């Protein structure tokens, strides 16, 4: 476990940077495999539950425990289940690192226990509905997920230079994590965008995740609401980074550009 952590974290940090290659320029309407069947219906408005996710992710990535505590409480009040909140924080280790993920999960545990003491019984939520593939089947599933989210097969100078990094991305991030269907892909992208927006220096990945968000069914209007939530409740700089990333992602998908 300890020996593989640096490799996995490095792989995840590069995950969506790779989507900036030629394949990512394909249409945002690319069809995804069966994993997307549990996604939220297309809408121009984020639900209260969806608005809570990028705030939770942003405060987790910034290690802002007081505001994370508040965001977790608000998310649970808005219908986020305990297992969905766990899944958000577990997934984000791949983007923000194990220490921040573990600290955030500890904060969620405190929140859930405190709410129980106040007589609040939060819905536990469900576990993944199917077994995660292993071996070659995991690589196949992860590659299919990566292709759907990226808008096409991922192949660029970085993957040619270090092919093993893409194998880790396909098998672990897009396989082990994205094959878990107890959190829909729209929610996973809301979380990833919120986390990346809070971290300066990962603008390329943020821009790619904005495009990926639209591929999994989130609309530009919903993403603008996400930016507004970050501006009003989160960090102004995070909101500005997210706004720039969305503008660039939309420009890249405009016909003739």
C-alpha positions in Angstrom: 0.0 0.0 0.0 2.6 2.5 1.0 4.9 1.6 -1.9 2.1 2.1 -4.5 0.7 5.4 -3.2 3.1 7.8 -4.9 2.5 6.1 -8.2 -1.2 6.2 -7.9 -1.4 9.8 -6.8 1.0 10.9 -9.6 -1.1 9.1 -12.1 -4.3 10.7 -10.9 -2.8 14.2 -10.9 -2.0 13.7 -14.6 -5.3 12.1 -15.4 -7.2 15.0 -16.9 -4.1 16.9 -18.1 -3.8 14.1 -20.6 -7.3 15.0 -21.8 -5.9 18.2 -23.3 -4.5 16.2 -26.2 -6.2 15.9 -29.7 -8.6 13.2 -28.5 -10.2 15.6 -26.0 -11.2 18.0 -28.8 -13.9 15.5 -29.9 -17.6 16.3 -29.3 -18.8 16.8 -25.7 -21.8 14.5 -26.6 -19.7 11.3 -26.7 -21.7 8.4 -25.4 -20.5 6.6 -22.2 -20.8 3.0 -21.2 -23.2 1.4 -18.8 -21.6 3.2 -15.8 -23.4 6.4 -16.7 -26.9 4.9 -16.4 -27.0 6.1 -12.8 -26.3 9.7 -13.7 -28.6 12.5 -12.8 -31.1 13.7 -15.5 -30.0 16.6 -17.7 -31.1 19.9 -16.2 -30.1 23.6 -16.3 -30.3 23.8 -12.6 -28.1 22.2 -9.9 -30.0 20.6 -7.1 -29.2 21.6 -3.5 -27.4 18.2 -3.2 -25.4 18.9 -6.3 -24.5 22.4 -5.1 -23.1 21.0 -1.9 -20.6 18.7 -3.6 -18.2 21.2 -5.1 -18.1 23.1 -1.8 -17.3 19.9 0.1 -14.6 19.2 -2.5 -13.1 22.7 -2.5 -12.8 22.8 1.3 -11.4 19.3 1.4 -8.7 20.3 -1.1 -7.9 23.5 0.8 -7.8 21.6 4.1 -10.3 24.1 5.5 -11.9 21.9 8.2 -14.3 24.4 9.7 -15.9 25.2 6.4 -15.7 21.6 5.3 -17.7 20.7 8.5 -20.4 23.3 7.5 -20.5 22.1 3.9 -20.8 18.5 5.0 -23.7 19.3 7.3 -25.4 21.3 4.6 -24.9 18.5 2.0 -26.4 15.9 4.3 -29.3 18.2 5.0 -29.8 18.6 1.2 -30.1 14.8 0.7 -26.4 13.7 0.2 -26.2 10.3 1.8 -23.4 9.3 4.1 -22.0 6.8 1.6 -22.1 9.5 -1.2 -20.2 11.9 1.0 -17.7 9.2 1.8 -17.3 8.4 -1.9 -16.7 12.0 -2.8 -13.9 12.2 -0.2 -12.4 8.8 -1.1 -12.3 9.7 -4.8 -10.6 13.0 -4.2 -7.5 11.3 -2.8 -6.7 10.7 -6.4 -6.6 14.5 -7.0 -5.6 16.0 -3.6 -3.7 13.2 -2.0 -4.3 10.6 0.8 -3.6 12.9 3.7 -6.3 15.4 2.8 -8.7 12.6 2.0 -8.1 10.9 5.3 -8.4 14.2 7.2 -11.7 15.0 5.4 -13.1 11.5 6.1 -12.2 12.0 9.8 -14.2 15.3 9.7 -17.2 13.5 8.1 -17.1 10.9 10.8 -17.2 13.7 13.4 -20.1 15.4 11.6 -22.2 12.1 11.3 -21.6 11.3 15.0 -22.5 14.9 16.1 -25.7 14.7 14.0 -26.6 11.4 15.7 -26.2 13.0 19.1 -28.7 15.7 17.9 -31.1 13.0 16.9 -30.5 13.3 13.1 -30.6 10.0 11.3 -28.9 10.5 8.0 -29.6 8.1 5.1 -26.6 5.7 4.9 -26.9 5.4 1.1 -26.0 2.4 -0.9 -22.8 0.5 -1.6 -21.7 -0.2 -5.2 -24.3 -2.5 -6.8 -21.8 -4.8 -8.6 -18.3 -6.3 -8.0 -15.5 -4.3 -9.4 -13.7 -6.2 -12.2 -10.1 -7.3 -11.7 -7.1 -8.1 -13.9 -7.6 -7.6 -17.6 -11.4 -7.0 -17.2 -10.6 -4.0 -14.9 -8.3 -2.5 -17.5 -10.9 -3.0 -20.2 -13.6 -1.3 -18.1 -11.3 1.5 -17.0 -10.2 2.2 -20.6 -13.8 2.4 -21.7 -14.6 4.8 -18.9 -11.6 7.0 -19.7 -12.5 7.1 -23.4 -16.0 8.2 -22.6 -15.0 10.9 -20.2 -12.2 12.1 -22.4 -14.2 12.2 -25.6 -11.9 9.7 -27.3 -8.9 7.4 -26.7 -6.2 9.1 -24.7 -2.9 9.1 -26.5 -0.4 12.0 -26.4 3.2 12.9 -25.9 3.1 12.1 -22.1 1.5 8.7 -22.6 3.9 7.9 -25.3 6.8 9.0 -23.1 5.5 7.0 -20.0 3.0 4.5 -21.1 2.7 3.0 -17.7 1.1 6.2 -16.3 -1.9 5.7 -18.6 -2.1 2.0 -17.5 -2.4 3.2 -13.9 -5.0 5.8 -14.9 -7.1 3.3 -16.8 -6.9 0.5 -14.2 -7.1 2.5 -11.0 -8.7 5.9 -11.4 -11.1 5.1 -14.3 -11.4 1.5 -13.3 -11.3 0.9 -9.5 -12.8 4.3 -8.7 -15.1 5.2 -11.6 -16.6 1.6 -11.7 -18.1 2.2 -8.3 -21.7 3.1 -9.2 -22.8 4.3 -5.8 -21.9 7.9 -7.0 -23.0 9.0 -10.4 -20.5 10.5 -12.9 -22.0 14.0 -12.7 -21.4 14.1 -9.0 -17.9 12.8 -9.4 -17.1 15.6 -11.9 -18.7 18.2 -9.7 -16.4 17.0 -6.9 -13.3 17.0 -9.1 -14.0 20.5 -10.5 -14.5 21.8 -7.0 -11.3 20.3 -5.7 -9.2 21.4 -8.7 -10.5 24.9 -8.6 -9.2 25.2 -5.1 -5.7 24.2 -6.1 -3.6 26.7 -8.0 -1.3 25.3 -10.7 -3.7 22.6 -12.1 -5.5 24.9 -14.5 -5.0 22.5 -17.5 -6.7 19.6 -15.5 -9.5 21.9 -14.4 -10.2 23.0 -18.0 -10.3 19.4 -19.1 -12.6 18.4 -16.2 -15.0 21.2 -17.3 -15.2 19.6 -20.7 -15.6 16.2 -19.1 -18.4 17.5 -16.9 -20.3 18.4 -20.1 -19.6 15.0 -21.6 -21.3 13.3 -18.6 -24.4 15.4 -18.9 -23.8 18.6 -16.9 -24.8 21.7 -18.8 -22.9 25.0 -19.1 -25.7 26.7 -17.1 -25.1 24.2 -14.2 -21.4 24.8 -14.3 -21.9 28.5 -14.1 -24.0 27.9 -11.0 -21.1 25.9 -9.6 -18.9 28.9 -10.2 -21.4 31.1 -8.5 -21.5 28.8 -5.5 -17.8 28.9 -5.2 -17.8 32.7 -5.5 -20.5 33.2 -2.9 -19.6 30.4 -0.4 -16.1 29.3 -1.3 -13.0 31.0 -2.4 -13.0 33.9 -4.9 -9.8 32.8 -6.6 -11.2 29.2 -7.0 -14.3 30.7 -8.6 -12.1 32.8 -11.0 -10.1 29.7 -12.0 -13.2 27.8 -12.6 -14.8 30.6 -14.6 -11.7 30.8 -16.8 -11.6 27.0 -17.3 -15.3 26.9 -18.3 -14.8 29.7 -20.8 -11.9 27.9 -22.4 -13.7 24.5 -22.4 -16.7 26.1 -24.2 -14.5 27.9 -26.7 -12.7 24.6 -27.5 -16.1 22.9 -28.3 -17.4 25.7 -30.5 -17.7 24.7 -34.1 -15.0 26.3 -36.3 -12.6 26.9 -33.3 
